[in-house]
């Protein structure tokens, strides 16, 4: 890392990795034939309170 340029190479490498990761995630989510389950409110577990 140079004093003038700072951390440019690491920053741009990580930036490209993040963009590629987002792209892969979006492709997986929008892939045809993939079932997306809606979140059901009834499947939540109610928190238990301590009896006093």
PyMOL commands that set and color helices and strands:
alter all, ss='L'
color gray80, all
select helices_A, chain A and resi 8-29+41-43
alter helices_A, ss='H'
color red, helices_A
deselect
rebuild
show_as cartoon
